[in-house]
């Protein structure tokens, strides 16, 4: 387990435990959202709830998490028993409350910011904290202490390491940017490194260098994170680091220094970084050692080659973990490989990363992402987020977004078939392949034929036709848990519905070992070409003409995520990776979170896009320019009846869309991204990260900090110019 800890605040869409200090286990607490409509109702329900709570906990019928969700829902929704009530309605309401709580933590003066820092971090702010605050205010950047939680999750373990050793490790790395005398330059760069990324990060540090102390920064230019320390070792680091915390008022005998030491010249031969890196195979054997001891992942064994050769099996007998009636509530835990060990066989990175060069020792390496609860890299804003490359930024102009009403009511996805080392024997378990299958109407229809029982029974020859035409990597939902309209038709009509609301394709198959020429990207990989059609890429601005933008991990994080958030379309996100900005975003307020199995995909789409039975028939699908569907649909067409009962009235199957809710999340997400995910905000984050990193590398670090506000009450109360406060 890494230093990341989980706050299980109800219903845990995004945790901001402002009372917990870094390195401490965060305690459960309730979100302040229960406002009963009438006092008498609250009193009566409280008695009922208490009795029911005691019964449920004693009998073990539900987890503590589920208890909190159901009772709070009961208190805050008079229409809880209304069949029209949808769990997403409630998740959106709670997200709004959480967002208001987050905004209320904003600080606009250096004194209040320093106070928040000490309360949350258990230390004095780093030297030059006042200058950092001036920079943030000058660039109109919102300062909320929890926005910087990731910095302290990442840096805290290094308080246990000798400062000189940290500096020597950084200096030994093959890609290093150094700041000396307020000037940043590239000290070393390996020829085979991603020099575009290095140039972008170098430019960012150069723009900040006039403010920065001396420091050496070792950059990881691979997609994949690389530091993976066993839980027991990280716990030992954190225990030592915690002993160094203090917020004592400085005295003449114990002063604090608001300056950084100049870097001395390196003495002797620094340790070689190349001896610390492992190419572990299978990867999960190493990854699960980073999980906390009583996690389900610790006992989850690595899948054998024989097991990976078989099609994935999804547990559809219950809702996904950490969900409320099937939809993500705890975004932190939903992304955690340690709490969702099934992902070891359902996510390409956990099955076989494209590059597996990792270290099990703590190393100060700066990366764009890391696996939640597993890796120990120090996170920085990814280079992709700084670039104006249209493939990643989309050249979004926030003042000229495409109006929601002019967007197509469809989900669209284009991308490479990445996600890990995709091979003939393992690719059916990869996340991007699963997403494309679920947005492919013919694949979904054929999967329906295999998943559900047909009347009369199909012959073995016809069943083989299904199997040959179907990937069998689709987690078809349980109709009891997800009462979708498309599952109540006779036969089911998920595939027909998908034809109207989904559009996904690979732009490159990326199979290994390589079977292709770079000149013919659509003709490579015979085992994928049997199931998928290769497609040309689509300009990002054309992607933004669609309302729904699902986003799935590639080799690591998705470089398009920031652009999706700014697009004015509705981003739908599934990931196992943590990024620098996670604490700034509130799921169900700024984007839609999705489980990594994608089991909730159709429920999400039915809620936002609705379901119209009049246009979702198989016959209409067959005439919708889908000749390739005929071979797959032949058995389906012949055996149209799945059950002996008759279909419900067509009109009763209609599901009204929550189009306004989708537009609201899309608009709010875009507006918020323009306030907290700008390039200026990324620089503010990097500025503070460099101050903290430089301090932990300084031999005087335990006597370093900004304490001017403690020496005198006359410290200038600096406020935003725009606020007009005095």
N, C-alpha and C positions, 0 to 999 in steps of 0.2 A: 504493500500500500504506500502510496505517496503521502506527502504532507496534506493533500487535499482531504478535507473531512466534509461530512454531509450534514446539513441542517434539514431536519424533516418537518419543517414548518408547514402547516396545512394550507393548501393541498400540495405545496412544494413544487409549484411551477417554476419558480426561480428563488433560490434561497439567499437572503441577505440578513444573516445573523449578526447584527451590529454589536451584540454584547459579547460575542466570542472572540478571544484573541487568537492570533495566528499560532498554529501548532497545538491548540487545545481542541479536544473533541467537542463538537458543538452540540448543545442540548436541544431537545425537542421544545418547540414553543408554538403556540397557536397564533395564526395571523389575526390581526384585529379587524375582523370583518363581520362579526355577528351582531347585527342590529335588528332586533325583533320588531315586527310591525306593531305589535300590541303587547303591553306588559302582561296582560292576563295569559296570552298565548305563550309567552316566554316562561311564565311560572309553571303552567301545566305541562308544557313540553319538557321543561327541565326535570320534573319529577319522572315523567315517562322515560326520558333519555337516560337518567341515572340508573333506573331499574334495568332498562334494556342494556346499557353499557356493562353493568355488573354481570348480567346473564351471558352476554356475548364473550366477554373477556374470560369468565370462568370456564365456559364451555369450549373456548378456542375456536368459535365459528368464524372469526374474522381477525385480521391483524389490527394493530393499533392505528395504522395508517388508514385502513378502510373505515374503522370506527369514526375517526375524525371527519372523514369526507362525508359519510352518510348523515351524521348528526348535524353537521353544519349546514348541509344541504337542506335537511329537514327544517331547521330553524329559519333559514333565509329565503325559502321558497314555499309560498302557500300552495303552489301548483305542483308539488312534488309527485303527487299521485296522478296527475294529469298525463294521459298517454301522449299528449303532444309535447310534453316537457322533454328536452333533449339534454344529455349530460354536457354537451359543448356549450349550451346556453349558460350553464352554471360556471364552467371553466373560464369563459370570457368575463363574466361578472367578477369573479375572484381576481382575475388578472388585472382588471382595472383598479381594484382596491390595492393590490400589491404595487402597482405602478405609482399610484398616488403616494404610497408610503415611501417608495424609493425616491421620488422627487422631493419629498419633504426633508430629506437628509442633505440637501444641497447646502454647501457652505460658500460664503462670498467674501470672507475676510481671513487673513492669515492666522489670526488668533483663534477663531472658531475652527478653522481647518486643523490647526495644531492640536487643539483640544480633542477633536474627533480622532485624530491620528493616535494620540496617547491612549485614549479609551479603547480603541480597537486593536492597536498593535502592541501595547505594553512597553513601548520604547519612546524616546524622544524622536521627533522627525529628523531626517538627515540634514547635515549642513547645507546651506543655501536653499532651505525649504521656502524661505520668504521670496527668494528670487524665482523659484519655480512657480509659486503662487502668482507672482506678478506676471509671469509669462502666460500662465493659463488664463488669467483675467484679461490680459491684453489681446488674446486670441479668442475671446468669447467662448471659452471651453467650460462646460459645466463641471464643477468639482463636487463629487459625492464620494466620500471615503471608500465606500464599497466598490466603486468603479475600479479600484486599484487592488482589489483582493488578490488577483492572480499574481501580482508582483511578489506579494508576501508569502503566498503558497510556494512560489518558486525559489525565492531567495532564502527563506528562513533556515533550511538545512545547512546552508553554507556558513552560518554563524558558528557551527561546530568545527569547521575546518580551518587550519592554519592559513592566515591571509597570504603569506608568501607562497604557500603551496597552490592556492587558487590562482595567483598571478602566474606562476610557472606553468600550470596546466593550460591557462589561456594562451600563453606565449608559445607553447609547444604545438598548438593546433595549426593545421595547414592553411586555414582561411581566417585571418585576423585583421580587424580594423583597430587602429590605435589612435587615441586622443592624447596629444602632448601639447602643453602650452596653448590650450584653446584652439587647436587645429587638428582635424581628423584626416588620416591618410591610410591607404591600404598598405599594411605592413607585409602581408604575405597572402598569396592566393594560388592555390594549386591549379595547374593548367586544365585539368579535367573537371573543375568545379563549375557551377552555374554562375558564370561571371555577370549575367544580367541581374540576378538577384543581389550579388555582392555590390554591384554598382548602385543599385537602388538604395540599399541599406547604408552604403557609404555616403551617398548624397544626403540621406536623412540625418546622419550624424554630423555631417559637415554643416548643415543648416543650424544645428544645435551647438556645435563645438565651442562657440564663444562663451557658452554658459557652463560647459562641462569640465569636471576635473579630469586629471590623467586617468586613463583606463584602457585596458586591452579587452576587446570583445571578440570571442570565438564564435563564428557563424556556421550553422549547419545548412548547407545548400541542397540537401536532399529533401524530397517530399516527406519522407518518413522521420519521425522522432527517433532519437538514438540512445537516450539515457534511461536505463531501466534497472532501478535499484531494488533489491528485495525489501519487503515491508519491515522486517526486523531491523535492517540496517538504517532505513530512513527513520524509524522510531527512535533508534539510539541517537541519530543526528539531532532530531527534534528535541529530545530530552536535554541534551547538552546545550542546544541553542536557547531553550527556555530559561536556563539558569543565568543567561547573560542579560535577561531583560531587566530594565529598571526605568522608572519615571521619577526618580528622586530629584528634588530640586538641587541644582548644582551649588556647591560651596567653594570657598577659597581653597580648601584642602582637596576637594574633588571637583575640579572645574570640568566644563565640557567645551570642546573646541568646535567652532563653526567654520572650520577649514579642513581641506583635504591635504594629505601628504603628496609631495611630488614623487613620481615613480622612480625608484632607484634603478640603476642598470642591473640587468640580470647577472647573477654570479654563477659560475659553473655551468654545467650542461643541464638544461631543463629536462624533466622526464619526457620520454617519448610517448606521444599519444597513441601511436599505432599498436603498441603492445597491450592496450587496454580494451580492444574491440573484439567482439565475438560474432561469429556467423552461426548462430544457433538454429538448428533444424531438428525437430519441429519447433516453431517459434513459441507456441503456447506453453511449452515446458518451462521456458524462461519467464514469459509474461505473467503466468499465474502466481509466481513467487513474489510478485510486487503487490499482490492483493492481500488484504488483511486476513489474519489466520482463520477466523470463523466465517469467512465469505464462502459462498457456494462454489466460487471459482477455484478455490484452493484444492478441493477434492475432485474437480472435474478433469478427467484424464484427456490427453490429446487423442484426437480421432486417428484411427489407423487408416492406412491407404485404402484398405478394403471398404471401410466405412465411408470415406470421402468419395469413392467410386459410385456409391449408391446415391439416389436422389435424396434431397433433404427432406426431413420429416418435421412438420410443424405441430406443436401442441395447440390445437384449437379448442381444447376442452374447457379452457378458462381464458379470461381476459389477460392481456399482457401484464407483467409485473409493473408495479408503480403506476397503475392506471386507475382512473375513475370511470367505471362502467365502460371500459374498453378504450379510453382515450388518455393520453399522457398527462399526468399531473406533476410528477416529480421529474423534471427535466434533467437534473443532476444524476439521479439514479438510473433514469432511462438510458443514458449514454454510457453507463458504467459497465465495462466488461467484467468487472469483479462481481457485480450484482446480477449480471445476465450471462451466465456461463454458456448458455446455448449459442451465444454469438460466436463462440470459438469455432463453430462449424457453419456459421451463416454470414460471416464477414471476411472478405478476402484478406484484409490486413492481418487478422488473427489466425487465418489458415496458413497463409504463406505470403509475407510481405515481399514486395518487389526487391527491396534491399533489406538485409537482415543484420547489418553491421551495428551492434549495440555494445554498450558497456554496462556492467552491473555495479560499477563504482560511481560514486557521486562525481560529476564532472560539469564544469560551468559552460555548457553549450547552449547557445541561443538558437531557438527553432521557431517555426511558424505555427506549430501545433503539437499536441501530444495526446495520447489516449487517456481519457478521463480515468483517474484512479490508478493508473499504471506507470506512466512515464514521469521522469523528473527533469526534463529539459526546461530551460528558462524561456518563457514565451515572449515573443515580440510580434508586432503587427507584420503579417506576411508581406513579402515584396509585391505579390500580386495586387494587394490592396492599395499600394502607392502608385501603381502604373496606370497610364491612360490607355493601355492596349485595349482595343474595342472588344477583344475576345474575353476579357475579364471585367472591364469596367462598364462596357456597354455605352460609354460616353453619356451617362445619364445626366440630363439637365433637369434638376429638381423643379425649375420654374416652368418647364414645358413637358411634363409627364403626360403620357397618353391617358385621356379620361377613361375611367373605369367602364363607363357605358359603351365606349367604343372598342373595348377589348373583346376578343372571342371568348366565349364561355367554355374553354377547353383547357386541359392540362397538357403541357408540352415539355419534352426533355430531349436534348441532344448531347452527345458526349462520347468519349472513348470507352471501350469495354475494359476499363482498368479496374483497380480495386485491390490488386495484389498480383501474384504470379499466376496468371490464368492458364491452366493446363487442361488437357482433354479429360483428366480424371477428377478435377475439382471445380470446374467453372460453374456448374449448376448451383453452387452454394454461394456465389458471389453476389454482393448487394446490387450492383448496377445491372447485372443480368436479370436479377429478380424484378427490379423496377421496370425494365423494358418489357419483360414478359407480361407484367401486370397491366401495362398500358397498350398491349398488343391484343386486339379483339379476337383474332383467330386462335391465339395461344390460350386465352382465357376460356373461349368457348370449348375448345378441345379438352382443357383441364376440367371444365364442368362435367363433360361426358364421362371422365374417368372418376371423378370424385363422388358424384352422386349416383345412386342406384337408378337403373332405367327399367321401364316396364313397356313391352316385354324385355327380358334380358337380351343383351347383345351377344353376338357370337364371338368366339376367341379371335377369329379373323378380323372382325370389326374392332375389337378391343386393341389388337395389335396395330391397326391403322391409327387409332388414337395415340397410342404410346409412341409410335414412330414420328408422329407429327407434333408431339407435345414435349416441352422442356421438362415439365413436372417440377418446377421450382416455384410454384405459386401457392401461397397460403390462403386457400379459399376459406372465407369466413364461416363460422358457425352461426346458423340462422337464429338460434336461440339467443346467443350473446349479441349478435349484430342483426337486429330485425330489419334488414334492408328490403326495400320493395322488390328489387331484382331477384331476391331469393324466395319470394312468395309466388312468382309466376310459374306456370306449368308449360314447358320446363323452365328452369331458372334462366335468367337473362343478363347475367353480369357481363358476358362477352359482348352481347348486342349493345348494351349500355356503354361499354368501354369504347366501342367503335365511334360513338358520338362525342364522348367527352375526353378521350385520350389520344395522344400523338407522341410516340417516343421511338427513337431509333439510334443505333450506334453510328458514329462517324469514323470509327476505326476499331477493328476487332482485337488487336493487340494480344495475339496468342503466343504462347511460349511452349517449346522452343519455336523460334520464328519460322513461319511457313510462308512468308510473304516478301514481296518487293515493295519498298516504300513508294514505288511509282504506281502500284495497283492496290491501294488500301482496301478496296471493296472485294477483292478476289482472294484474300488470304483466309486461312483458318477454315478448313472444310467442315469441322465439327460445329462451328458456330453458324456458318453460312447455310447449313441445313435448316436452321430454325429462325434466323434473323436476316432481314435485308439491310444491307449497308446503305447509308444515306449521306448526302452532302451536308455539311454544317449549315447552320442558319445564323445570319447576323444577329447579334444580341438584341438590337433594337426591334427586330422582327419577333424574337422570342417574347419581348415585353408587350407585344400586341395581344397576348393571351392572359387570361385572368389568373391561372393557377400554375405555379412554378415549383414542382417537386425538386428536391435537391438531395443527392446521395453522395457518400464519400467516394473518392477515387483512390489513388495510391495512399492518400491521407485526406486532409481537409479539402473542401471544395473552394477553389480560387474565385468562383463566381458569386459566393454567398453575399458579400458586401453589396455587389451590384444588384442582386435579387432584392435585397432589403430596401434599396433605394429606388426600385423600379416602378412602384405604384401598383404592381401585381401582388398576388398573395403568395408569399414564400411558404413552402411546406417542407420542413426539414427533418431528416433522420441522420444521425451521426454518432460516432463513438469518440470523436475528437474534441478536445477543449481548445479554445482560442482566447486571445487576449481580451476580447470584448464581451465575454459571456455574461459577466455580472451587470452589463449595461442594458441587456435586452430581457424583456419579460415575455415568455411564451404565452400565446393566446391573446396578447396585446399587440405585439409587433410582428409575430409570425406564428405559424401553426406547427407545433411539434408533432412528430410522427414516430411511432415505435420502430425500432430497427428491423423487426420482422416484416414491416409494412402491412401487418394484419389489419390495421385500422384505416387503411387507405380508402377503401370504398365507403366506409362510414363517414369519413371526412368529406369526401366528394359529394355524397348524397346530401349531407347537411348544407354545404355551401352552394352546390350547383343544382340540387333538387333532382327529381326523377319524374319524367313524363312518360307514362306507358304507351302513349299514342305513337311515339316515334322510336321505340326501342324493340321492335320486333326483328326476329331473325330474317324474315322474308325481305324486309326493307334493307337489312344489312347486306344481303346477298347481291342486291342491285346497286350498292353504293361503291362501285368501282373497286371491288375486292375479289377479283377472280381467283387470287391465291387462296381464298377461304374455302372454295368449293370442295377441294379434296379433304380438308379437315372436317368440314361441316356435314359431309355425306351421311355418316352414321347418326349425327345429331338430327339431321332433317328427317331421317327415316323413323327415328324413335323420339318423337316430339313430346311424349308424355313421360314425366319422371315419376309421378305419383298417380295413384288411382283416383284421387279426388280431383275435382274440377278447379280451374283457376278462379280466383276471386274476381269480382267485378273490376274491370280495367280502371275505372275512374277512382276506385277505392285505393288503388296502388299509387296514386299520385303523391309525391312528396314535394311540398313547396320549398323552393330554395331560400336560403338565408343570405341572399345576395348582398343586402345592406351590411350584414355582419362581416362578410368577406371584404367588401369595399372599405369598411371602417378599419379593419386590421391592416389591410394593405396601405391605406392612407396614413394611419397612425405610425406604422412601421417606417414608411418613407420619410415622414416628417421628423421622427425621432432619430433616424439614421443621419439626417442632415444636421442634427444637433450634437450627436455624440460619436459618430463614426466618420467624421471628416478627416482629411489628412492632417489638419491642425490638431485634432484630438489624438490622432496616432502619435504625433510628435510630442504632445504633452505627456502621453503615456511613456514614450521612450525617454524623455527628459527625466522623469521621476525614476524610471527603472535604472537609468545610468547613475543617478545620485545614490540609490540604494546599493547598487552593485559596487560602485567605487568605495562606499563606506565599508562593506563587508570584506573588501580586499585590502583595507587599510589596517596597519598594525595597531593604530590607536582607536580602533572602531568602537570599543566599549566606553570611550570617553568623548565620542563625537556626536554632535547633534545640534539642532537649532533650538535654542532655549531662551532667546531674547525676550519672549513674552513672559517668562518666569522671573527674569531679573528686574523688569520694570513694568509698571502698569501704563506707561506712556507709549507703548508700542503703537505705531500707527495702525489704525483700523482701516485697512485698505479694502475698498469695495469696488464693485464694477462701475465703470464710468457710466454705463448705460442706465444703471439703477437710479442715479442722481442722489444717492444717500450721502449724508455727511457724517 
